[in-house]
């Protein structure tokens, strides 16, 4: 069969994060099983227009705000009636939705990572957040008759609040990259807590700093907090704010922020550090797939409706 993926970023995009990796792993898995897969996404600095990666044929298109129109034109000219299944990422990154559900006639699988209402409220001013939340409801009506894929049971229950059909929403769990699956436990651990994730305000990384302030009061040995992750394109000032927060709490010497680190660097942090703070709704999956190879302990908290892990 021939699959067409419509996404914001591919695996080589320097700004790619969890949702982008999720889409790519789906595409790569289909290719590995003998299917023909085309992956349409946005271009980035020094990228090429066409490239085959992991057996997946990639097309990169110019623009962000014009991306939905460009995707529509490419579909009509190149792919209409020439593919068997279209896989679309409904909401991803800082770009308008593709709205492929309005014009694609082939079977459509819509990937919907989570409901975004709380994220909109945390990230944007009230008028913008209200408009985006209403627009998400309209998207639910548009895709109601299509198959929807989401990464966890919790995410599915949240999507049900948008009045989607339960029988149309399927769960495909997250996986981890090969370097993490083959990781080995380090026998030596440093007194360091690692906070991993994309550094955006709605992720509430600042809660890790507040919590670490309390941790330091109860420790007899020196300890350090390392915050590591990719910087958001629209929230770069958040990093400066985190530095100022740590200094205001008088723990600036104990907090280090690493931005845009590689997957190998993430693995090294997990292997050498004593515990890890993670903000993800699908924490149960990551416990089984990350905890065993890296040998870390787990505590679970809830912060403003999000699952937070302390490993």
C-alpha positions as CSV (number, residue, x, y, z in Angstrom):
1,X,0.0,0.0,0.0
2,X,1.0,3.6,-0.5
3,X,0.8,6.0,2.5
4,X,1.0,9.8,2.4
5,X,1.9,11.6,5.7
6,X,1.1,15.3,6.2
7,X,3.1,16.7,9.1
8,X,4.8,19.9,10.2
9,X,8.4,18.6,10.8
10,X,10.3,15.5,9.8
11,X,13.0,13.7,11.7
12,X,15.9,15.8,10.5
13,X,14.3,19.2,11.4
14,X,16.3,20.7,14.3
15,X,13.1,21.8,15.9
16,X,11.5,18.3,15.9
17,X,10.1,17.2,19.2
18,X,8.0,14.4,20.6
19,X,4.9,14.6,18.3
20,X,7.2,14.8,15.3
21,X,9.2,11.8,16.4
22,X,5.9,9.9,16.9
23,X,4.7,10.6,13.3
24,X,8.1,9.6,11.9
25,X,8.2,6.3,13.8
26,X,4.8,5.5,12.3
27,X,6.0,6.3,8.8
28,X,9.3,4.4,9.3
29,X,7.5,1.4,10.7
30,X,5.2,1.2,7.7
31,X,8.1,1.5,5.3
32,X,10.0,-1.3,7.1
33,X,7.0,-3.5,6.6
34,X,7.1,-3.1,2.9
35,X,4.7,-0.2,2.3
36,X,5.6,2.9,0.2
37,X,5.6,6.0,2.3
38,X,5.8,9.7,1.4
39,X,6.3,12.3,4.1
40,X,5.4,15.9,3.4
41,X,6.6,18.5,5.8
42,X,8.0,22.0,6.1
43,X,11.5,22.9,5.1
44,X,14.2,24.3,7.5
45,X,17.6,26.0,7.1
46,X,19.9,24.2,4.8
47,X,17.4,21.4,4.1
48,X,16.9,19.8,0.7
49,X,13.5,19.7,-1.1
50,X,13.5,15.9,-1.5
51,X,15.3,13.2,0.5
52,X,14.8,9.5,1.3
53,X,15.4,8.7,5.0
54,X,14.8,5.2,6.6
55,X,13.1,4.2,3.4
56,X,10.6,7.1,3.6
57,X,10.4,9.6,0.7
58,X,10.4,13.1,2.1
59,X,9.1,16.2,0.5
60,X,9.8,19.6,2.1
61,X,7.7,22.7,1.4
62,X,8.5,26.3,1.9
63,X,6.6,28.4,4.5
64,X,4.7,28.0,7.8
65,X,1.5,30.1,7.5
66,X,1.2,29.2,3.8
67,X,2.0,25.5,4.5
68,X,-1.7,24.3,4.5
69,X,-2.3,25.8,1.0
70,X,1.0,24.4,-0.3
71,X,0.1,21.0,1.0
72,X,-3.3,21.2,-0.6
73,X,-1.7,22.2,-4.0
74,X,0.8,19.3,-3.8
75,X,-1.9,16.8,-2.9
76,X,-4.1,17.8,-5.8
77,X,-1.2,17.8,-8.3
78,X,0.8,14.8,-7.1
79,X,-1.1,12.5,-4.8
80,X,-4.9,12.7,-5.4
81,X,-6.1,9.2,-6.4
82,X,-2.5,8.0,-6.3
83,X,-2.2,6.9,-2.7
84,X,-4.2,4.4,-0.6
85,X,-4.2,6.1,2.8
86,X,-3.5,9.7,4.0
87,X,-2.1,10.2,7.5
88,X,-2.5,13.8,8.8
89,X,-1.2,15.4,12.0
90,X,-4.2,17.5,13.1
91,X,-2.4,20.1,15.4
92,X,1.3,20.3,15.5
93,X,3.8,23.0,16.1
94,X,3.1,26.7,15.3
95,X,1.4,26.3,12.0
96,X,-2.3,26.4,10.9
97,X,-4.0,23.0,10.5
98,X,-3.9,21.4,7.1
99,X,-7.7,20.7,7.1
100,X,-7.1,17.7,4.8
101,X,-10.3,16.2,6.2
102,X,-12.2,18.8,4.0
103,X,-10.7,17.6,0.7
104,X,-9.0,14.3,0.9
105,X,-11.1,11.5,-0.6
106,X,-8.9,8.6,0.2
107,X,-9.2,6.9,3.7
108,X,-7.8,9.4,6.2
109,X,-6.1,8.7,9.5
110,X,-5.9,11.8,11.7
111,X,-3.2,11.8,14.4
112,X,-4.4,13.9,17.4
113,X,-1.8,13.9,20.2
114,X,-4.0,15.5,22.9
115,X,-6.7,18.0,23.6
116,X,-5.2,21.4,23.6
117,X,-7.6,23.6,25.7
118,X,-5.3,23.6,28.8
119,X,-2.3,24.2,26.7
120,X,-3.9,27.2,25.0
121,X,-4.9,28.7,28.4
122,X,-1.3,28.3,29.7
123,X,0.4,29.6,26.6
124,X,-1.7,32.4,25.2
125,X,-3.7,35.5,26.3
126,X,-7.4,34.8,27.1
127,X,-8.9,36.0,23.8
128,X,-6.5,34.0,21.6
129,X,-6.8,30.9,23.9
130,X,-10.6,31.1,23.7
131,X,-10.6,31.4,19.9
132,X,-8.2,28.4,19.5
133,X,-10.2,26.3,21.9
134,X,-13.4,27.0,19.8
135,X,-11.5,26.2,16.6
136,X,-10.4,22.9,18.1
137,X,-14.1,22.1,18.6
138,X,-14.7,22.9,14.9
139,X,-11.8,20.5,14.0
140,X,-13.5,17.8,15.9
141,X,-16.7,18.2,13.9
142,X,-14.6,18.1,10.6
143,X,-12.8,14.9,11.5
144,X,-15.7,13.1,13.3
145,X,-16.2,10.6,10.6
146,X,-12.5,9.8,10.2
147,X,-10.3,7.4,12.1
148,X,-8.3,9.2,14.8
149,X,-5.1,8.0,16.4
150,X,-3.9,9.2,19.8
151,X,-0.9,8.0,21.9
152,X,-2.6,7.0,25.3
153,X,-5.9,6.1,27.0
154,X,-5.8,9.4,28.9
155,X,-5.5,11.3,25.7
156,X,-8.4,9.4,24.2
157,X,-10.6,10.3,27.2
158,X,-9.8,14.0,26.8
159,X,-10.6,13.9,23.1
160,X,-14.0,12.3,24.0
161,X,-14.8,15.7,25.5
162,X,-14.8,17.1,21.9
163,X,-17.7,14.7,21.1
164,X,-15.8,12.4,18.9
165,X,-17.0,8.9,18.2
166,X,-15.3,6.5,20.6
167,X,-15.2,3.7,18.0
168,X,-13.3,6.0,15.7
169,X,-10.5,6.9,18.2
170,X,-7.7,4.3,18.3
171,X,-4.7,4.2,20.6
172,X,-1.2,3.7,19.2
173,X,1.3,4.0,22.0
174,X,4.6,5.9,21.9
175,X,7.9,4.1,21.4
176,X,11.5,5.0,22.0
177,X,14.4,5.3,19.7
178,X,16.9,2.5,19.1
179,X,19.6,4.1,21.2
180,X,17.3,4.2,24.2
181,X,16.0,0.7,23.7
182,X,19.5,-0.7,23.7
183,X,20.7,1.5,26.6
184,X,22.6,0.0,29.5
185,X,22.4,1.0,33.2
186,X,25.4,2.9,34.5
187,X,26.8,1.6,37.8
188,X,27.8,5.1,39.0
189,X,25.2,7.8,39.5
190,X,25.7,11.5,40.1
191,X,23.6,13.6,42.6
192,X,21.8,15.3,39.7
193,X,18.1,15.6,38.9
194,X,17.4,15.9,35.2
195,X,14.3,17.7,33.8
196,X,13.7,16.7,30.1
197,X,11.2,18.1,27.7
198,X,10.5,20.9,25.3
199,X,11.0,24.2,27.1
200,X,7.6,25.9,26.8
201,X,5.6,27.6,29.5
202,X,2.7,25.2,29.5
203,X,5.1,22.4,30.3
204,X,5.7,24.1,33.6
205,X,9.4,23.5,33.9
206,X,9.4,26.2,36.5
207,X,7.7,23.8,38.8
208,X,10.8,21.7,38.8
209,X,12.8,24.7,40.0
210,X,10.4,25.5,42.8
211,X,10.4,21.8,43.8
212,X,14.2,21.6,43.7
213,X,14.4,24.6,46.0
214,X,12.6,22.5,48.6
215,X,14.7,19.4,47.9
216,X,17.9,21.3,48.6
217,X,16.6,22.1,52.1
218,X,16.5,18.4,53.0
219,X,19.8,17.2,51.5
220,X,23.0,16.7,53.4
221,X,25.1,16.3,50.1
222,X,25.4,18.7,47.2
223,X,22.9,18.3,44.4
224,X,22.2,19.8,41.0
225,X,19.2,20.3,38.7
226,X,19.8,20.0,35.0
227,X,17.0,21.3,32.7
228,X,17.5,20.0,29.2
229,X,15.3,20.3,26.1
230,X,14.6,22.1,22.8
231,X,13.7,25.8,22.8
232,X,10.3,26.7,21.4
233,X,10.3,28.9,18.3
234,X,7.8,31.2,19.9
235,X,8.8,31.1,23.5
236,X,12.6,31.8,23.6
237,X,12.2,34.3,26.4
238,X,11.1,31.5,28.7
239,X,14.7,30.4,29.0
240,X,15.8,33.7,30.4
241,X,12.9,33.7,32.7
242,X,13.9,30.3,34.1
243,X,17.5,31.6,34.8
244,X,16.0,34.6,36.6
245,X,13.7,32.4,38.6
246,X,16.6,30.2,39.8
247,X,18.6,33.3,40.7
248,X,15.6,34.8,42.6
249,X,15.2,31.6,44.6
250,X,19.0,31.8,45.3
251,X,19.7,28.4,43.7
252,X,21.2,29.7,40.5
253,X,24.5,27.9,41.2
254,X,22.7,24.6,41.5
255,X,20.6,24.9,38.2
256,X,22.0,24.3,34.7
257,X,20.0,24.7,31.5
258,X,21.0,22.8,28.4
259,X,19.2,23.7,25.2
260,X,18.7,21.7,21.9
261,X,20.8,18.7,23.0
262,X,21.0,15.6,20.9
263,X,19.4,12.2,21.6
264,X,22.8,10.8,22.6
265,X,23.2,13.6,25.1
266,X,19.8,12.8,26.6
267,X,20.8,9.2,27.0
268,X,24.0,10.1,28.7
269,X,22.1,12.3,31.1
270,X,19.6,9.5,31.9
271,X,22.4,6.9,32.4
272,X,24.6,9.0,34.7
273,X,22.0,11.0,36.8
274,X,20.1,9.8,39.8
275,X,16.6,10.9,38.9
276,X,14.6,12.5,36.1
277,X,11.5,14.8,36.0
278,X,9.4,14.4,32.9
279,X,6.1,16.1,31.8
280,X,4.1,13.7,29.6
281,X,0.5,12.5,29.6
282,X,1.5,9.0,28.5
283,X,3.8,8.3,31.4
284,X,2.8,4.6,31.9
285,X,4.3,3.7,28.5
286,X,7.5,5.6,29.2
287,X,7.9,3.9,32.6
288,X,8.1,0.5,31.0
289,X,10.2,1.5,28.1
290,X,12.6,4.0,29.6
291,X,12.9,3.0,33.3
292,X,14.3,-0.5,32.7
293,X,17.2,0.3,30.3
294,X,18.3,3.4,32.2
295,X,17.8,2.0,35.7
296,X,16.1,5.0,37.4
297,X,13.5,5.2,40.1
298,X,10.0,6.6,39.6
299,X,7.7,9.0,41.5
300,X,4.5,10.4,39.9
301,X,3.0,13.8,40.5
302,X,0.2,15.8,38.9
303,X,0.9,19.4,38.0
304,X,-2.0,21.5,36.6
305,X,-3.6,18.5,35.0
306,X,-0.4,17.1,33.4
307,X,1.3,13.9,34.5
308,X,4.7,14.6,35.8
309,X,7.4,12.0,36.5
310,X,10.2,12.0,38.9
311,X,12.6,9.2,38.1
